[in-house]
């Protein structure tokens, strides 16, 4: 298989379904990524939970894709996103958020009308957005990566009940970035977290899919 065209799930990029949840996961946990300023990132990694400075009344976005997180935080170089965290949460929590989420944008054919979608969005404690997945050069790919926004009840459950562990993966991000800069893509790829297709029921996926599961 040509490594330059292979996704983390093992399929060539051209064969990846456009909409599919991919994540590093075990039988009981899922790993998502966030990036924070030192005042939050350092104590979170040290204590395995977010400090009091972390606002539970604000929406927080978690990303199962390591490379999408690298795109968002610039490999941990953007101001306020210097510390990259791998947050391991329970699968029960992750799936609760998926079941109780609403797409962040209106989709004709999936939502009855814009007013109905807006009501669903306002009520939902979580929202889903699909953005182009990224390669090692952080360029967009044809298939999409899940972004999961947590607010209200979902944000509180995430911070207080779902977290199993928090790890500072900033050194890993910088190491991979250095290999990419040096053109050592095979080495960089070997260091990436192994993300695999995550099993999501058809019932749940239907309301998360911008085309209604088509």
FIKOLZA-1660 file (N, C-alpha, C; in steps of 0.1 Angstrom, whole numbers, plus 5000, padded with zeros to 4 digits):
% residues 214
   i   px   py   pz ch aa at
   1 5008 4988 5000  A  X  N
   1 5000 5000 5000  A  X CA
   1 5009 5012 5000  A  X  C
   2 5005 5022 4992  A  X  N
   2 5013 5035 4992  A  X CA
   2 5010 5042 5005  A  X  C
   3 5021 5044 5013  A  X  N
   3 5019 5050 5026  A  X CA
   3 5015 5065 5025  A  X  C
   4 5018 5071 5014  A  X  N
   4 5014 5086 5013  A  X CA
   4 4999 5087 5011  A  X  C
   5 4993 5077 5007  A  X  N
   5 4978 5078 5004  A  X CA
   5 4970 5070 5014  A  X  C
   6 4976 5065 5024  A  X  N
   6 4969 5057 5034  A  X CA
   6 4964 5065 5046  A  X  C
   7 4952 5063 5050  A  X  N
   7 4946 5069 5062  A  X CA
   7 4950 5062 5074  A  X  C
   8 4948 5068 5086  A  X  N
   8 4952 5061 5098  A  X CA
   8 4943 5049 5101  A  X  C
   9 4932 5048 5095  A  X  N
   9 4924 5036 5096  A  X CA
   9 4928 5024 5088  A  X  C
  10 4939 5027 5079  A  X  N
  10 4944 5016 5071  A  X CA
  10 4939 5016 5057  A  X  C
  11 4928 5023 5054  A  X  N
  11 4923 5024 5040  A  X CA
  11 4931 5035 5032  A  X  C
  12 4933 5034 5019  A  X  N
  12 4937 5045 5012  A  X CA
  12 4927 5057 5013  A  X  C
  13 4932 5069 5013  A  X  N
  13 4924 5080 5015  A  X CA
  13 4912 5080 5005  A  X  C
  14 4915 5075 4993  A  X  N
  14 4904 5075 4983  A  X CA
  14 4893 5066 4986  A  X  C
  15 4895 5056 4995  A  X  N
  15 4884 5047 4999  A  X CA
  15 4878 5050 5012  A  X  C
  16 4882 5060 5019  A  X  N
  16 4876 5064 5032  A  X CA
  16 4862 5069 5029  A  X  C
  17 4852 5064 5037  A  X  N
  17 4839 5071 5036  A  X CA
  17 4840 5086 5040  A  X  C
  18 4833 5094 5034  A  X  N
  18 4834 5108 5037  A  X CA
  18 4830 5111 5052  A  X  C
  19 4820 5105 5057  A  X  N
  19 4816 5107 5070  A  X CA
  19 4817 5094 5078  A  X  C
  20 4826 5094 5087  A  X  N
  20 4828 5083 5096  A  X CA
  20 4836 5087 5109  A  X  C
  21 4831 5082 5120  A  X  N
  21 4839 5086 5133  A  X CA
  21 4851 5077 5134  A  X  C
  22 4862 5084 5135  A  X  N
  22 4875 5077 5137  A  X CA
  22 4881 5082 5149  A  X  C
  23 4887 5073 5157  A  X  N
  23 4893 5077 5170  A  X CA
  23 4902 5066 5175  A  X  C
  24 4911 5070 5184  A  X  N
  24 4919 5061 5192  A  X CA
  24 4909 5056 5203  A  X  C
  25 4907 5043 5204  A  X  N
  25 4897 5038 5214  A  X CA
  25 4901 5024 5219  A  X  C
  26 4896 5021 5231  A  X  N
  26 4898 5008 5237  A  X CA
  26 4884 5003 5239  A  X  C
  27 4883 4992 5246  A  X  N
  27 4870 4986 5249  A  X CA
  27 4861 4995 5258  A  X  C
  28 4867 5004 5265  A  X  N
  28 4860 5012 5275  A  X CA
  28 4862 5027 5273  A  X  C
  29 4872 5031 5265  A  X  N
  29 4875 5046 5264  A  X CA
  29 4877 5051 5250  A  X  C
  30 4876 5064 5248  A  X  N
  30 4879 5071 5236  A  X CA
  30 4888 5082 5239  A  X  C
  31 4898 5085 5230  A  X  N
  31 4907 5096 5233  A  X CA
  31 4903 5107 5223  A  X  C
  32 4902 5119 5230  A  X  N
  32 4899 5132 5222  A  X CA
  32 4910 5142 5225  A  X  C
  33 4911 5152 5217  A  X  N
  33 4922 5161 5218  A  X CA
  33 4917 5175 5220  A  X  C
  34 4924 5183 5229  A  X  N
  34 4922 5197 5230  A  X CA
  34 4935 5204 5232  A  X  C
  35 4935 5217 5230  A  X  N
  35 4947 5225 5232  A  X CA
  35 4944 5237 5241  A  X  C
  36 4952 5240 5251  A  X  N
  36 4950 5251 5260  A  X CA
  36 4962 5259 5263  A  X  C
  37 4960 5270 5269  A  X  N
  37 4971 5278 5274  A  X CA
  37 4977 5271 5287  A  X  C
  38 4989 5274 5291  A  X  N
  38 4996 5267 5302  A  X CA
  38 4988 5267 5315  A  X  C
  39 4981 5278 5318  A  X  N
  39 4973 5278 5330  A  X CA
  39 4963 5268 5332  A  X  C
  40 4958 5262 5320  A  X  N
  40 4948 5251 5321  A  X CA
  40 4955 5238 5317  A  X  C
  41 4963 5238 5307  A  X  N
  41 4969 5226 5302  A  X CA
  41 4978 5219 5312  A  X  C
  42 4987 5227 5319  A  X  N
  42 4996 5221 5329  A  X CA
  42 4989 5214 5340  A  X  C
  43 4980 5221 5347  A  X  N
  43 4973 5215 5359  A  X CA
  43 4964 5203 5354  A  X  C
  44 4958 5204 5342  A  X  N
  44 4949 5193 5338  A  X CA
  44 4957 5181 5336  A  X  C
  45 4969 5182 5330  A  X  N
  45 4978 5170 5327  A  X CA
  45 4983 5165 5341  A  X  C
  46 4986 5174 5350  A  X  N
  46 4992 5170 5363  A  X CA
  46 4982 5163 5371  A  X  C
  47 4970 5168 5372  A  X  N
  47 4960 5163 5381  A  X CA
  47 4949 5153 5375  A  X  C
  48 4949 5152 5362  A  X  N
  48 4940 5144 5355  A  X CA
  48 4926 5149 5355  A  X  C
  49 4924 5162 5357  A  X  N
  49 4911 5169 5356  A  X CA
  49 4914 5184 5354  A  X  C
  50 4903 5190 5349  A  X  N
  50 4905 5204 5346  A  X CA
  50 4905 5213 5358  A  X  C
  51 4913 5224 5359  A  X  N
  51 4913 5232 5370  A  X CA
  51 4901 5241 5371  A  X  C
  52 4900 5249 5382  A  X  N
  52 4888 5257 5384  A  X CA
  52 4887 5268 5373  A  X  C
  53 4898 5271 5367  A  X  N
  53 4898 5282 5356  A  X CA
  53 4891 5277 5344  A  X  C
  54 4889 5264 5342  A  X  N
  54 4882 5258 5331  A  X CA
  54 4867 5261 5333  A  X  C
  55 4861 5268 5323  A  X  N
  55 4847 5272 5325  A  X CA
  55 4838 5261 5320  A  X  C
  56 4830 5256 5330  A  X  N
  56 4820 5246 5327  A  X CA
  56 4807 5252 5320  A  X  C
  57 4806 5265 5320  A  X  N
  57 4794 5271 5314  A  X CA
  57 4797 5276 5300  A  X  C
  58 4808 5272 5294  A  X  N
  58 4811 5276 5280  A  X CA
  58 4812 5263 5272  A  X  C
  59 4809 5265 5259  A  X  N
  59 4811 5253 5250  A  X CA
  59 4825 5249 5248  A  X  C
  60 4828 5237 5249  A  X  N
  60 4842 5232 5246  A  X CA
  60 4841 5222 5235  A  X  C
  61 4851 5223 5226  A  X  N
  61 4851 5214 5214  A  X CA
  61 4862 5203 5216  A  X  C
  62 4858 5191 5214  A  X  N
  62 4868 5180 5215  A  X CA
  62 4869 5173 5201  A  X  C
  63 4881 5168 5198  A  X  N
  63 4884 5163 5185  A  X CA
  63 4891 5150 5186  A  X  C
  64 4885 5139 5181  A  X  N
  64 4891 5126 5181  A  X CA
  64 4903 5125 5171  A  X  C
  65 4904 5134 5162  A  X  N
  65 4915 5134 5152  A  X CA
  65 4927 5142 5157  A  X  C
  66 4938 5135 5159  A  X  N
  66 4951 5141 5163  A  X CA
  66 4955 5151 5153  A  X  C
  67 4955 5148 5140  A  X  N
  67 4960 5157 5129  A  X CA
  67 4951 5169 5128  A  X  C
  68 4938 5167 5130  A  X  N
  68 4929 5179 5129  A  X CA
  68 4932 5188 5141  A  X  C
  69 4935 5182 5152  A  X  N
  69 4939 5191 5164  A  X CA
  69 4952 5198 5160  A  X  C
  70 4961 5192 5154  A  X  N
  70 4974 5198 5150  A  X CA
  70 4971 5210 5140  A  X  C
  71 4962 5208 5131  A  X  N
  71 4958 5218 5122  A  X CA
  71 4952 5230 5130  A  X  C
  72 4944 5227 5140  A  X  N
  72 4937 5238 5147  A  X CA
  72 4947 5246 5156  A  X  C
  73 4957 5239 5162  A  X  N
  73 4966 5245 5171  A  X CA
  73 4979 5248 5165  A  X  C
  74 4981 5245 5153  A  X  N
  74 4994 5247 5146  A  X CA
  74 5006 5240 5153  A  X  C
  75 5003 5227 5156  A  X  N
  75 5013 5218 5163  A  X CA
  75 5017 5224 5177  A  X  C
  76 5007 5231 5183  A  X  N
  76 5009 5236 5196  A  X CA
  76 5017 5249 5196  A  X  C
  77 5017 5257 5185  A  X  N
  77 5024 5269 5184  A  X CA
  77 5015 5282 5185  A  X  C
  78 5002 5280 5184  A  X  N
  78 4993 5291 5184  A  X CA
  78 4991 5296 5198  A  X  C
  79 4990 5309 5200  A  X  N
  79 4989 5315 5213  A  X CA
  79 4976 5310 5219  A  X  C
  80 4977 5306 5232  A  X  N
  80 4965 5301 5239  A  X CA
  80 4963 5286 5237  A  X  C
  81 4971 5280 5228  A  X  N
  81 4969 5266 5225  A  X CA
  81 4983 5259 5225  A  X  C
  82 4991 5263 5234  A  X  N
  82 5005 5258 5235  A  X CA
  82 5006 5244 5241  A  X  C
  83 4996 5240 5249  A  X  N
  83 4996 5227 5255  A  X CA
  83 4985 5218 5249  A  X  C
  84 4989 5207 5243  A  X  N
  84 4980 5198 5236  A  X CA
  84 4977 5186 5246  A  X  C
  85 4965 5184 5248  A  X  N
  85 4961 5174 5257  A  X CA
  85 4954 5162 5250  A  X  C
  86 4957 5150 5254  A  X  N
  86 4950 5138 5250  A  X CA
  86 4941 5134 5262  A  X  C
  87 4928 5136 5260  A  X  N
  87 4918 5134 5271  A  X CA
  87 4911 5120 5268  A  X  C
  88 4914 5111 5277  A  X  N
  88 4907 5098 5276  A  X CA
  88 4894 5098 5283  A  X  C
  89 4883 5096 5276  A  X  N
  89 4870 5096 5283  A  X CA
  89 4863 5083 5281  A  X  C
  90 4852 5081 5289  A  X  N
  90 4845 5068 5288  A  X CA
  90 4837 5067 5274  A  X  C
  91 4836 5055 5269  A  X  N
  91 4828 5054 5257  A  X CA
  91 4814 5057 5260  A  X  C
  92 4809 5054 5272  A  X  N
  92 4795 5057 5276  A  X CA
  92 4793 5072 5274  A  X  C
  93 4802 5080 5279  A  X  N
  93 4801 5095 5279  A  X CA
  93 4801 5100 5264  A  X  C
  94 4811 5095 5257  A  X  N
  94 4812 5099 5243  A  X CA
  94 4799 5095 5235  A  X  C
  95 4794 5084 5237  A  X  N
  95 4782 5079 5230  A  X CA
  95 4770 5087 5235  A  X  C
  96 4769 5090 5247  A  X  N
  96 4758 5099 5252  A  X CA
  96 4758 5112 5245  A  X  C
  97 4770 5118 5243  A  X  N
  97 4771 5131 5236  A  X CA
  97 4767 5130 5222  A  X  C
  98 4771 5119 5215  A  X  N
  98 4766 5117 5201  A  X CA
  98 4751 5115 5200  A  X  C
  99 4745 5108 5210  A  X  N
  99 4731 5106 5209  A  X CA
  99 4723 5119 5212  A  X  C
 100 4729 5127 5220  A  X  N
 100 4722 5140 5224  A  X CA
 100 4727 5152 5216  A  X  C
 101 4733 5150 5205  A  X  N
 101 4738 5161 5197  A  X CA
 101 4730 5165 5185  A  X  C
 102 4733 5176 5180  A  X  N
 102 4726 5181 5168  A  X CA
 102 4737 5186 5159  A  X  C
 103 4735 5185 5146  A  X  N
 103 4744 5191 5136  A  X CA
 103 4745 5206 5138  A  X  C
 104 4757 5211 5137  A  X  N
 104 4759 5226 5139  A  X CA
 104 4754 5234 5127  A  X  C
 105 4750 5228 5116  A  X  N
 105 4745 5235 5105  A  X CA
 105 4732 5228 5099  A  X  C
 106 4724 5236 5094  A  X  N
 106 4711 5231 5088  A  X CA
 106 4714 5223 5076  A  X  C
 107 4707 5212 5075  A  X  N
 107 4709 5203 5063  A  X CA
 107 4695 5200 5057  A  X  C
 108 4692 5204 5045  A  X  N
 108 4680 5202 5039  A  X CA
 108 4678 5186 5036  A  X  C
 109 4667 5181 5040  A  X  N
 109 4665 5167 5038  A  X CA
 109 4667 5159 5051  A  X  C
 110 4675 5164 5060  A  X  N
 110 4677 5158 5073  A  X CA
 110 4668 5165 5083  A  X  C
 111 4668 5179 5083  A  X  N
 111 4660 5186 5092  A  X CA
 111 4647 5191 5085  A  X  C
 112 4636 5190 5092  A  X  N
 112 4623 5194 5086  A  X CA
 112 4623 5208 5080  A  X  C
 113 4629 5217 5087  A  X  N
 113 4630 5231 5082  A  X CA
 113 4640 5238 5091  A  X  C
 114 4644 5250 5088  A  X  N
 114 4654 5257 5095  A  X CA
 114 4650 5260 5110  A  X  C
 115 4637 5263 5111  A  X  N
 115 4632 5266 5125  A  X CA
 115 4633 5254 5134  A  X  C
 116 4629 5242 5128  A  X  N
 116 4630 5230 5136  A  X CA
 116 4645 5227 5140  A  X  C
 117 4654 5229 5130  A  X  N
 117 4668 5227 5133  A  X CA
 117 4673 5237 5144  A  X  C
 118 4669 5249 5143  A  X  N
 118 4673 5259 5153  A  X CA
 118 4668 5255 5167  A  X  C
 119 4656 5250 5168  A  X  N
 119 4651 5246 5181  A  X CA
 119 4659 5234 5186  A  X  C
 120 4662 5224 5178  A  X  N
 120 4669 5213 5182  A  X CA
 120 4683 5217 5186  A  X  C
 121 4689 5226 5179  A  X  N
 121 4703 5231 5182  A  X CA
 121 4703 5238 5196  A  X  C
 122 4693 5246 5199  A  X  N
 122 4692 5253 5211  A  X CA
 122 4690 5243 5223  A  X  C
 123 4683 5233 5221  A  X  N
 123 4680 5223 5232  A  X CA
 123 4692 5213 5234  A  X  C
 124 4699 5210 5223  A  X  N
 124 4709 5199 5224  A  X CA
 124 4721 5203 5233  A  X  C
 125 4726 5195 5242  A  X  N
 125 4737 5198 5250  A  X CA
 125 4750 5195 5242  A  X  C
 126 4749 5190 5230  A  X  N
 126 4761 5187 5222  A  X CA
 126 4758 5190 5208  A  X  C
 127 4769 5193 5200  A  X  N
 127 4767 5196 5186  A  X CA
 127 4778 5189 5178  A  X  C
 128 4775 5185 5166  A  X  N
 128 4785 5179 5157  A  X CA
 128 4788 5187 5145  A  X  C
 129 4801 5188 5142  A  X  N
 129 4805 5195 5130  A  X CA
 129 4815 5185 5123  A  X  C
 130 4814 5185 5110  A  X  N
 130 4823 5177 5102  A  X CA
 130 4832 5186 5093  A  X  C
 131 4845 5184 5095  A  X  N
 131 4855 5193 5088  A  X CA
 131 4865 5184 5081  A  X  C
 132 4871 5189 5070  A  X  N
 132 4880 5180 5062  A  X CA
 132 4891 5175 5071  A  X  C
 133 4894 5162 5071  A  X  N
 133 4905 5156 5078  A  X CA
 133 4918 5162 5072  A  X  C
 134 4929 5160 5079  A  X  N
 134 4941 5166 5075  A  X CA
 134 4952 5156 5073  A  X  C
 135 4962 5159 5064  A  X  N
 135 4973 5150 5063  A  X CA
 135 4985 5155 5071  A  X  C
 136 4996 5149 5070  A  X  N
 136 5008 5153 5078  A  X CA
 136 5012 5167 5075  A  X  C
 137 5009 5172 5063  A  X  N
 137 5012 5186 5060  A  X CA
 137 5001 5196 5064  A  X  C
 138 4991 5190 5070  A  X  N
 138 4979 5197 5075  A  X CA
 138 4970 5202 5063  A  X  C
 139 4972 5196 5052  A  X  N
 139 4963 5199 5040  A  X CA
 139 4950 5191 5041  A  X  C
 140 4939 5197 5036  A  X  N
 140 4926 5190 5037  A  X CA
 140 4926 5177 5028  A  X  C
 141 4919 5167 5033  A  X  N
 141 4916 5155 5026  A  X CA
 141 4901 5155 5022  A  X  C
 142 4898 5145 5014  A  X  N
 142 4884 5144 5009  A  X CA
 142 4874 5139 5020  A  X  C
 143 4879 5131 5029  A  X  N
 143 4870 5126 5040  A  X CA
 143 4870 5136 5052  A  X  C
 144 4860 5134 5060  A  X  N
 144 4857 5144 5071  A  X CA
 144 4861 5138 5085  A  X  C
 145 4864 5148 5094  A  X  N
 145 4867 5145 5108  A  X CA
 145 4856 5151 5117  A  X  C
 146 4853 5143 5127  A  X  N
 146 4842 5147 5136  A  X CA
 146 4848 5157 5146  A  X  C
 147 4840 5168 5148  A  X  N
 147 4843 5178 5159  A  X CA
 147 4831 5177 5168  A  X  C
 148 4833 5176 5181  A  X  N
 148 4821 5174 5190  A  X CA
 148 4821 5186 5200  A  X  C
 149 4811 5194 5199  A  X  N
 149 4810 5206 5208  A  X CA
 149 4801 5202 5220  A  X  C
 150 4806 5205 5232  A  X  N
 150 4799 5201 5245  A  X CA
 150 4796 5214 5252  A  X  C
 151 4783 5215 5256  A  X  N
 151 4778 5227 5263  A  X CA
 151 4769 5223 5275  A  X  C
 152 4767 5231 5284  A  X  N
 152 4757 5229 5295  A  X CA
 152 4760 5215 5302  A  X  C
 153 4749 5207 5302  A  X  N
 153 4751 5194 5309  A  X CA
 153 4762 5186 5303  A  X  C
 154 4764 5186 5290  A  X  N
 154 4774 5178 5284  A  X CA
 154 4788 5182 5288  A  X  C
 155 4791 5195 5289  A  X  N
 155 4803 5201 5293  A  X CA
 155 4806 5197 5308  A  X  C
 156 4796 5198 5316  A  X  N
 156 4798 5194 5330  A  X CA
 156 4801 5179 5332  A  X  C
 157 4793 5171 5325  A  X  N
 157 4796 5156 5325  A  X CA
 157 4810 5153 5320  A  X  C
 158 4814 5159 5309  A  X  N
 158 4827 5157 5304  A  X CA
 158 4838 5160 5314  A  X  C
 159 4837 5172 5321  A  X  N
 159 4847 5176 5330  A  X CA
 159 4847 5168 5343  A  X  C
 160 4835 5164 5348  A  X  N
 160 4834 5159 5361  A  X CA
 160 4832 5143 5362  A  X  C
 161 4827 5137 5351  A  X  N
 161 4824 5123 5351  A  X CA
 161 4830 5114 5341  A  X  C
 162 4832 5120 5329  A  X  N
 162 4837 5111 5318  A  X CA
 162 4852 5109 5317  A  X  C
 163 4859 5119 5322  A  X  N
 163 4874 5118 5320  A  X CA
 163 4880 5107 5328  A  X  C
 164 4888 5099 5321  A  X  N
 164 4895 5088 5327  A  X CA
 164 4910 5092 5330  A  X  C
 165 4916 5099 5320  A  X  N
 165 4930 5104 5322  A  X CA
 165 4932 5115 5312  A  X  C
 166 4942 5124 5316  A  X  N
 166 4946 5135 5308  A  X CA
 166 4961 5134 5306  A  X  C
 167 4966 5135 5294  A  X  N
 167 4980 5134 5291  A  X CA
 167 4985 5146 5283  A  X  C
 168 4996 5151 5286  A  X  N
 168 5002 5162 5278  A  X CA
 168 5009 5156 5267  A  X  C
 169 5004 5158 5254  A  X  N
 169 5011 5152 5243  A  X CA
 169 5017 5163 5234  A  X  C
 170 5020 5174 5241  A  X  N
 170 5027 5185 5234  A  X CA
 170 5041 5180 5229  A  X  C
 171 5049 5173 5237  A  X  N
 171 5062 5168 5232  A  X CA
 171 5060 5159 5219  A  X  C
 172 5050 5151 5219  A  X  N
 172 5047 5142 5208  A  X CA
 172 5044 5151 5195  A  X  C
 173 5036 5161 5197  A  X  N
 173 5032 5170 5186  A  X CA
 173 5045 5176 5180  A  X  C
 174 5053 5181 5189  A  X  N
 174 5065 5188 5184  A  X CA
 174 5075 5178 5177  A  X  C
 175 5076 5166 5182  A  X  N
 175 5085 5156 5176  A  X CA
 175 5080 5153 5162  A  X  C
 176 5067 5150 5161  A  X  N
 176 5061 5147 5148  A  X CA
 176 5063 5158 5138  A  X  C
 177 5060 5170 5143  A  X  N
 177 5062 5182 5135  A  X CA
 177 5076 5184 5130  A  X  C
 178 5086 5181 5138  A  X  N
 178 5100 5182 5134  A  X CA
 178 5103 5172 5123  A  X  C
 179 5098 5160 5124  A  X  N
 179 5100 5150 5114  A  X CA
 179 5094 5154 5101  A  X  C
 180 5082 5160 5102  A  X  N
 180 5075 5165 5090  A  X CA
 180 5083 5176 5083  A  X  C
 181 5088 5185 5091  A  X  N
 181 5096 5196 5086  A  X CA
 181 5109 5191 5079  A  X  C
 182 5114 5180 5084  A  X  N
 182 5127 5174 5079  A  X CA
 182 5124 5165 5067  A  X  C
 183 5111 5163 5063  A  X  N
 183 5108 5154 5052  A  X CA
 183 5108 5140 5056  A  X  C
 184 5108 5137 5069  A  X  N
 184 5108 5123 5074  A  X CA
 184 5094 5118 5076  A  X  C
 185 5086 5117 5066  A  X  N
 185 5072 5114 5067  A  X CA
 185 5069 5100 5073  A  X  C
 186 5077 5090 5069  A  X  N
 186 5075 5077 5074  A  X CA
 186 5077 5076 5089  A  X  C
 187 5087 5083 5094  A  X  N
 187 5089 5083 5108  A  X CA
 187 5078 5091 5115  A  X  C
 188 5074 5102 5110  A  X  N
 188 5063 5110 5115  A  X CA
 188 5050 5101 5116  A  X  C
 189 5047 5094 5105  A  X  N
 189 5035 5086 5104  A  X CA
 189 5035 5075 5115  A  X  C
 190 5047 5069 5117  A  X  N
 190 5047 5058 5127  A  X CA
 190 5045 5063 5141  A  X  C
 191 5047 5076 5144  A  X  N
 191 5045 5082 5157  A  X CA
 191 5031 5086 5160  A  X  C
 192 5023 5087 5149  A  X  N
 192 5009 5092 5151  A  X CA
 192 5001 5082 5159  A  X  C
 193 4992 5088 5168  A  X  N
 193 4982 5079 5175  A  X CA
 193 4974 5071 5165  A  X  C
 194 4972 5058 5168  A  X  N
 194 4965 5050 5159  A  X CA
 194 4949 5051 5160  A  X  C
 195 4944 5058 5151  A  X  N
 195 4929 5060 5151  A  X CA
 195 4922 5050 5142  A  X  C
 196 4912 5044 5147  A  X  N
 196 4904 5034 5139  A  X CA
 196 4890 5038 5138  A  X  C
 197 4883 5033 5128  A  X  N
 197 4868 5035 5128  A  X CA
 197 4862 5032 5141  A  X  C
 198 4853 5041 5146  A  X  N
 198 4846 5039 5159  A  X CA
 198 4832 5034 5156  A  X  C
 199 4828 5024 5162  A  X  N
 199 4814 5018 5159  A  X CA
 199 4803 5027 5165  A  X  C
 200 4796 5033 5156  A  X  N
 200 4784 5041 5159  A  X CA
 200 4772 5035 5153  A  X  C
 201 4761 5033 5161  A  X  N
 201 4749 5027 5155  A  X CA
 201 4743 5035 5144  A  X  C
 202 4737 5028 5135  A  X  N
 202 4730 5034 5123  A  X CA
 202 4720 5045 5128  A  X  C
 203 4713 5042 5139  A  X  N
 203 4703 5051 5144  A  X CA
 203 4710 5064 5148  A  X  C
 204 4721 5063 5155  A  X  N
 204 4728 5075 5160  A  X CA
 204 4734 5082 5148  A  X  C
 205 4740 5075 5139  A  X  N
 205 4747 5081 5127  A  X CA
 205 4738 5088 5118  A  X  C
 206 4726 5083 5117  A  X  N
 206 4716 5090 5108  A  X CA
 206 4714 5104 5112  A  X  C
 207 4713 5108 5124  A  X  N
 207 4710 5122 5128  A  X CA
 207 4723 5130 5129  A  X  C
 208 4735 5123 5128  A  X  N
 208 4748 5130 5127  A  X CA
 208 4753 5133 5113  A  X  C
 209 4747 5125 5104  A  X  N
 209 4752 5125 5090  A  X CA
 209 4745 5137 5083  A  X  C
 210 4753 5146 5077  A  X  N
 210 4747 5157 5069  A  X CA
 210 4738 5153 5058  A  X  C
 211 4738 5141 5054  A  X  N
 211 4729 5136 5043  A  X CA
 211 4720 5126 5049  A  X  C
 212 4717 5126 5062  A  X  N
 212 4707 5118 5068  A  X CA
 212 4711 5103 5067  A  X  C
 213 4724 5100 5067  A  X  N
 213 4729 5086 5067  A  X CA
 213 4730 5081 5053  A  X  C
 214 4728 5089 5043  A  X  N
 214 4729 5084 5029  A  X CA
 214 4743 5081 5025  A  X  C
% end
